[in-house]
C-alpha cells in the first residue's frame, strides 16, 4: 500500500505504551492500542454486545470488554475469551515521525509499520 492510502489520526506521543486511544475515521470508531509489540488498531465496538472497548482495559496485547469481560487479541482481532465469538475488524497501522496513521481498508490482521 502507498503511504497516501494511510490517514493520520494522532501524534505518536499522544499514545503512551500500555494505553489506548479512540479515534474516528470516516464515521468509524477505531481503537488504537499501544503494546510492547507496537501500535495496533481494531474496531472500538465489542463484537458480542457492542460495548465501547475504549472503556475496557488493555492488558499486554489483550483488550478486555467492559461489559461482559470478553477478551480480544489486538494484534489480529481474534477472540480470546467468551462470551464473544466473532473476531474484531482490524486495520493496518503506520507509525513514523509524522504520527500514527491508519489504512482505512479493513485487514485480516492488524499490523504495525515503523519507518526509520
N, CA, C and O of each residue as an XYZ file, in Angstrom:
464
protein
N       0.832     -1.180      0.000
C       0.000      0.000      0.000
C       0.878      1.245      0.000
O       1.946      1.275      0.612
N       0.414      2.245     -0.684
C       1.114      3.520     -0.778
C       0.845      4.335      0.488
O      -0.224      4.225      1.088
N       1.821      5.153      0.890
C       1.670      5.989      2.092
C       0.456      6.891      1.993
O      -0.132      7.229      3.020
N       0.053      7.300      0.777
C      -1.098      8.193      0.632
C      -2.417      7.524      0.996
O      -3.421      8.204      1.206
N      -2.419      6.189      1.073
C      -3.623      5.454      1.449
C      -3.860      5.468      2.957
O      -4.942      5.112      3.424
N      -2.846      5.881      3.715
C      -2.955      5.945      5.173
C      -3.469      7.317      5.587
O      -3.167      8.323      4.946
N      -4.254      7.349      6.674
C      -4.837      8.593      7.181
C      -4.289      8.853      8.583
O      -4.466      8.039      9.490
N      -3.623      9.992      8.748
C      -3.085     10.338     10.058
C      -4.227     10.586     11.030
O      -5.172     11.316     10.731
N      -4.121      9.956     12.213
C      -5.189     10.087     13.202
C      -4.697     10.629     14.541
O      -5.503     11.058     15.367
N      -3.371     10.614     14.765
C      -2.853     11.094     16.051
C      -1.354     11.332     15.961
O      -0.675     10.798     15.084
N      -0.852     12.141     16.883
C       0.592     12.293     17.048
C       1.101     11.035     17.749
O       0.393     10.455     18.572
N       2.298     10.619     17.435
C       2.854      9.408     18.045
C       2.944      9.525     19.564
O       2.734      8.541     20.273
N       3.257     10.730     20.072
C       3.391     10.897     21.525
C       2.044     10.998     22.245
O       2.012     11.109     23.470
N       0.939     10.961     21.508
C      -0.389     11.019     22.119
C      -0.823      9.661     22.675
O      -1.847      9.559     23.351
N      -0.035      8.616     22.384
C      -0.424      7.267     22.798
C       0.749      6.553     23.470
O       1.522      5.870     22.797
N       0.891      6.704     24.796
C       1.974      6.019     25.512
C       1.777      4.500     25.489
O       0.656      4.009     25.358
N       2.879      3.774     25.619
C       2.797      2.309     25.665
C       1.912      1.873     26.824
O       1.985      2.428     27.920
N       1.070      0.870     26.566
C       0.153      0.347     27.578
C      -1.184      1.054     27.606
O      -2.044      0.716     28.419
N      -1.377      2.027     26.736
C      -2.613      2.818     26.713
C      -3.361      2.625     25.396
O      -2.829      2.077     24.431
N      -4.605      3.091     25.383
C      -5.440      3.060     24.184
C      -5.905      4.470     23.859
O      -5.880      5.364     24.705
N      -6.328      4.647     22.620
C      -6.850      5.932     22.179
C      -7.923      5.660     21.141
O      -7.670      4.988     20.140
N      -9.116      6.179     21.376
C     -10.209      6.020     20.421
C     -10.167      7.198     19.441
O     -10.114      8.359     19.848
N     -10.192      6.880     18.147
C     -10.208      7.903     17.110
C     -11.378      7.621     16.176
O     -11.875      6.497     16.106
N     -11.808      8.653     15.461
C     -12.867      8.466     14.479
C     -12.303      8.742     13.104
O     -11.618      9.741     12.887
N     -12.598      7.845     12.175
C     -12.134      7.988     10.810
C     -13.243      7.522      9.880
O     -13.684      6.374      9.948
N     -13.686      8.415      9.016
C     -14.751      8.106      8.054
C     -15.991      7.531      8.739
O     -16.601      6.582      8.246
N     -16.354      8.117      9.884
C     -17.558      7.695     10.588
C     -17.413      6.419     11.395
O     -18.404      5.913     11.921
N     -16.206      5.887     11.507
C     -15.968      4.659     12.275
C     -15.154      4.997     13.521
O     -14.230      5.809     13.467
N     -15.503      4.372     14.637
C     -14.690      4.484     15.849
C     -13.658      3.370     15.804
O     -13.996      2.190     15.705
N     -12.396      3.766     15.878
C     -11.296      2.807     15.824
C     -10.466      2.983     17.080
O     -10.161      4.104     17.487
N     -10.101      1.854     17.694
C      -9.329      1.889     18.929
C      -7.865      1.586     18.616
O      -7.530      0.516     18.108
N      -6.997      2.560     18.933
C      -5.556      2.354     18.821
C      -5.064      1.782     20.143
O      -5.425      2.272     21.213
N      -4.241      0.746     20.063
C      -3.716      0.084     21.252
C      -2.205      0.008     21.140
O      -1.682     -0.588     20.198
N      -1.487      0.614     22.104
C      -0.027      0.621     22.075
C       0.499     -0.450     23.024
O       0.482     -0.279     24.243
N       0.967     -1.555     22.450
C       1.520     -2.658     23.230
C       3.034     -2.636     23.132
O       3.598     -1.804     22.422
N       3.693     -3.539     23.834
C       5.152     -3.644     23.738
C       5.590     -4.090     22.350
O       6.758     -3.942     21.991
N       4.658     -4.637     21.564
C       4.960     -5.092     20.204
C       4.662     -4.034     19.150
O       4.949     -4.247     17.972
N       4.097     -2.909     19.543
C       3.795     -1.835     18.606
C       2.375     -1.324     18.774
O       1.708     -1.615     19.767
N       1.927     -0.562     17.797
C       0.589      0.031     17.815
C      -0.308     -0.768     16.872
O       0.064     -1.060     15.735
N      -1.487     -1.112     17.362
C      -2.458     -1.890     16.592
C      -3.789     -1.163     16.609
O      -4.053     -0.357     17.502
N      -4.632     -1.449     15.618
C      -5.930     -0.782     15.511
C      -7.037     -1.807     15.275
O      -6.925     -2.682     14.416
N      -8.108     -1.677     16.059
C      -9.272     -2.564     15.945
C     -10.538     -1.723     16.022
O     -10.501     -0.576     16.469
N     -11.666     -2.296     15.584
C     -12.945     -1.616     15.789
C     -13.134     -1.386     17.279
O     -12.732     -2.216     18.094
N     -13.745     -0.264     17.637
C     -13.927      0.083     19.045
C     -15.114     -0.623     19.690
O     -15.269     -0.563     20.909
N     -15.951     -1.285     18.907
C     -17.129     -1.952     19.477
C     -16.910     -3.450     19.628
O     -16.468     -4.122     18.696
N     -17.222     -3.960     20.802
C     -17.156     -5.398     21.061
C     -18.101     -6.118     20.103
O     -19.233     -5.680     19.901
N     -17.646     -7.204     19.524
C     -18.477     -7.954     18.572
C     -19.586     -8.734     19.270
O     -20.485     -9.249     18.605
N     -19.540     -8.830     20.586
C     -20.573     -9.563     21.328
C     -21.785     -8.696     21.656
O     -22.919     -9.066     21.352
N     -21.543     -7.535     22.281
C     -22.672     -6.730     22.748
C     -22.521     -5.250     22.428
O     -23.200     -4.413     23.023
N     -21.636     -4.922     21.495
C     -21.452     -3.550     21.020
C     -21.046     -2.557     22.114
O     -21.334     -1.365     22.001
N     -20.388     -3.033     23.160
C     -19.848     -2.122     24.179
C     -18.610     -1.448     23.611
O     -17.915     -2.023     22.773
N     -18.334     -0.235     24.061
C     -17.166      0.514     23.586
C     -15.911     -0.011     24.288
O     -15.779      0.094     25.507
N     -15.000     -0.573     23.507
C     -13.787     -1.171     24.061
C     -12.848     -0.135     24.665
O     -12.009     -0.482     25.496
N     -12.971      1.125     24.266
C     -12.138      2.173     24.857
C     -12.435      2.344     26.347
O     -11.646      2.947     27.075
N     -13.567      1.816     26.797
C     -13.917      1.871     28.211
C     -13.427      0.638     28.963
O     -13.605      0.527     30.176
N     -12.808     -0.290     28.227
C     -12.252     -1.507     28.820
C     -10.791     -1.306     29.196
O     -10.326     -0.174     29.331
N     -10.065     -2.420     29.365
C      -8.664     -2.352     29.784
C      -7.779     -3.075     28.782
O      -8.140     -4.124     28.249
N      -6.617     -2.494     28.541
C      -5.594     -3.136     27.725
C      -4.613     -3.817     28.665
O      -4.010     -3.171     29.522
N      -4.454     -5.130     28.500
C      -3.509     -5.902     29.309
C      -2.585     -6.631     28.348
O      -2.965     -7.644     27.761
N      -1.386     -6.123     28.189
C      -0.461     -6.710     27.214
C      -1.017     -6.490     25.812
O      -1.177     -5.351     25.373
N      -1.310     -7.585     25.110
C      -1.897     -7.488     23.773
C      -3.387     -7.826     23.779
O      -3.979     -8.045     22.723
N      -3.995     -7.868     24.970
C      -5.414     -8.205     25.110
C      -6.224     -6.965     25.474
O      -5.848     -6.205     26.367
N      -7.347     -6.766     24.768
C      -8.277     -5.714     25.161
C      -9.486     -6.414     25.779
O     -10.032     -7.360     25.211
N      -9.893     -5.928     26.957
C     -10.993     -6.543     27.693
C     -12.235     -5.674     27.588
O     -12.187     -4.471     27.845
N     -13.347     -6.291     27.209
C     -14.612     -5.584     27.092
C     -15.122     -5.210     28.488
O     -15.109     -6.047     29.392
N     -15.570     -3.970     28.673
C     -16.038     -3.537     29.991
C     -17.394     -4.116     30.372
O     -17.764     -4.085     31.546
N     -18.136     -4.639     29.418
C     -19.489     -5.094     29.711
C     -19.545     -6.530     30.235
O     -20.053     -6.762     31.331
N     -19.031     -7.492     29.472
C     -19.101     -8.897     29.871
C     -17.738     -9.567     30.009
O     -17.665    -10.765     30.282
N     -16.651     -8.806     29.823
C     -15.321     -9.348     30.045
C     -14.714    -10.132     28.898
O     -13.676    -10.768     29.077
N     -15.333    -10.106     27.720
C     -14.732    -10.794     26.577
C     -13.358    -10.183     26.307
O     -13.155     -8.984     26.500
N     -12.419    -11.012     25.860
C     -11.074    -10.534     25.560
C     -10.747    -10.795     24.098
O     -11.130    -11.818     23.531
N     -10.031     -9.848     23.499
C      -9.623     -9.943     22.101
C      -8.128     -9.664     22.004
O      -7.583     -8.885     22.785
N      -7.472    -10.302     21.045
C      -6.067    -10.038     20.762
C      -6.016     -8.856     19.795
O      -6.507     -8.957     18.671
N      -5.428     -7.741     20.222
C      -5.421     -6.543     19.374
C      -4.512     -6.696     18.161
O      -4.616     -5.916     17.214
N      -3.623     -7.686     18.173
C      -2.714     -7.880     17.042
C      -3.434     -8.393     15.803
O      -3.069     -8.052     14.678
N      -4.462     -9.218     16.015
C      -5.179     -9.787     14.863
C      -6.694     -9.790     15.026
O      -7.408    -10.270     14.146
N      -7.193     -9.259     16.145
C      -8.629     -9.174     16.383
C      -9.272    -10.446     16.886
O     -10.475    -10.463     17.145
N      -8.498    -11.521     17.034
C      -9.077    -12.813     17.397
C      -9.693    -12.791     18.801
O      -9.249    -12.060     19.687
N     -10.723    -13.611     18.968
C     -11.402    -13.755     20.256
C     -10.552    -14.639     21.158
O     -10.113    -15.715     20.750
N     -10.322    -14.183     22.385
C      -9.547    -14.957     23.346
C     -10.425    -15.586     24.421
O     -10.108    -16.660     24.932
N     -11.537    -14.917     24.770
C     -12.443    -15.477     25.782
C     -13.886    -15.180     25.417
O     -14.190    -14.223     24.705
N     -14.765    -16.034     25.928
C     -16.199    -15.864     25.747
C     -16.670    -14.720     26.639
O     -15.954    -14.382     27.582
N     -17.797    -14.119     26.409
C     -18.879    -14.623     25.569
C     -18.760    -14.249     24.091
O     -19.601    -14.665     23.296
N     -17.751    -13.484     23.701
C     -17.607    -13.133     22.282
C     -17.237    -14.378     21.475
O     -16.580    -15.291     21.974
N     -17.677    -14.389     20.223
C     -17.329    -15.499     19.333
C     -16.911    -15.019     17.949
O     -16.500    -15.820     17.110
N     -17.014    -13.711     17.708
C     -16.656    -13.130     16.413
C     -15.474    -12.188     16.604
O     -15.484    -11.337     17.493
N     -14.459    -12.346     15.764
C     -13.260    -11.518     15.850
C     -13.566    -10.057     15.548
O     -14.555     -9.743     14.885
N     -12.712     -9.172     16.038
C     -12.820     -7.748     15.747
C     -12.219     -7.456     14.378
O     -11.286     -8.134     13.947
N     -12.748     -6.458     13.705
C     -12.134     -5.958     12.479
C     -10.859     -5.232     12.870
O     -10.838     -4.491     13.852
N      -9.800     -5.442     12.107
C      -8.521     -4.804     12.377
C      -8.118     -3.915     11.208
O      -8.630     -4.055     10.097
N      -7.201     -3.008     11.475
C      -6.728     -2.058     10.473
C      -5.205     -1.995     10.528
O      -4.609     -2.084     11.601
N      -4.592     -1.843      9.380
C      -3.143     -1.692      9.313
C      -2.762     -0.312      9.840
O      -3.448      0.676      9.579
N      -1.654     -0.258     10.588
C      -1.202      0.974     11.232
C       0.227      1.280     10.792
O       1.048      0.379     10.619
N       0.502      2.565     10.616
C       1.859      3.023     10.327
C       2.208      4.073     11.385
O       1.442      5.004     11.632
N       3.380      3.904     12.002
C       3.864      4.873     12.989
C       5.210      5.382     12.499
O       6.126      4.598     12.252
N       5.326      6.700     12.360
C       6.585      7.311     11.948
C       6.679      8.705     12.548
O       5.879      9.064     13.411
N       7.647      9.490     12.099
C       7.851     10.827     12.677
C       6.665     11.761     12.449
O       6.523     12.766     13.145
N       5.819     11.436     11.485
C       4.632     12.263     11.224
C       3.457     11.892     12.117
O       2.486     12.646     12.193
N       3.519     10.757     12.789
C       2.456     10.359     13.702
C       1.945      8.959     13.444
O       2.630      8.131     12.843
N       0.723      8.702     13.910
C       0.073      7.407     13.755
C      -0.946      7.526     12.631
O      -1.781      8.430     12.634
N      -0.875      6.615     11.676
C      -1.783      6.638     10.530
C      -2.404      5.253     10.351
O      -1.784      4.230     10.639
N      -3.647      5.253      9.867
C      -4.414      4.014      9.684
C      -4.768      3.859      8.220
O      -5.124      4.824      7.543
N      -4.665      2.632      7.742
C      -5.164      2.290      6.419
C      -6.628      1.936      6.604
O      -6.949      0.966      7.289
N      -7.518      2.712      6.001
C      -8.947      2.523      6.255
C      -9.461      1.177      5.755
O     -10.413      0.637      6.319
N      -8.858      0.634      4.724
C      -9.264     -0.679      4.235
C      -9.082     -1.682      5.367
O      -8.023     -1.744      5.990
N     -10.128     -2.470      5.628
C     -10.049     -3.445      6.708
C      -9.072     -4.546      6.319
O      -8.965     -4.912      5.149
N      -8.362     -5.067      7.314
C      -7.413     -6.142      7.054
C      -7.779     -7.365      7.868
O      -8.594     -7.298      8.788
N      -7.166     -8.483      7.516
C      -7.398     -9.715      8.262
C      -6.668     -9.719      9.585
O      -7.071    -10.429     10.506
N      -5.612     -8.951      9.701
C      -4.845     -8.869     10.924
C      -4.260     -7.491     11.055
O      -3.894     -6.871     10.056
N      -4.167     -7.005     12.263
C      -3.587     -5.684     12.489
C      -2.096     -5.755     12.270
O      -1.468     -6.779     12.538
N      -1.537     -4.682     11.789
C      -0.101     -4.648     11.554
C       0.437     -3.286     11.959
O      -0.255     -2.273     11.860
N       1.653     -3.279     12.407
C       2.308     -2.025     12.777
C       3.552     -1.881     11.941
O       4.392     -2.779     11.896
N       3.670     -0.746     11.277
C       4.835     -0.474     10.450
C       5.548      0.729     11.041
O       4.974      1.814     11.134
N       6.795      0.539     11.438
C       7.573      1.667     11.958
C       8.633      2.014     10.925
O       9.483      1.192     10.583
N       8.568      3.231     10.441
C       9.550      3.698      9.478
C      10.744      4.259     10.234
O      10.581      4.804     11.326
N      11.955      4.133      9.664
C      13.139      4.670     10.344
C      13.108      6.172     10.463
O      14.036      6.767     11.011
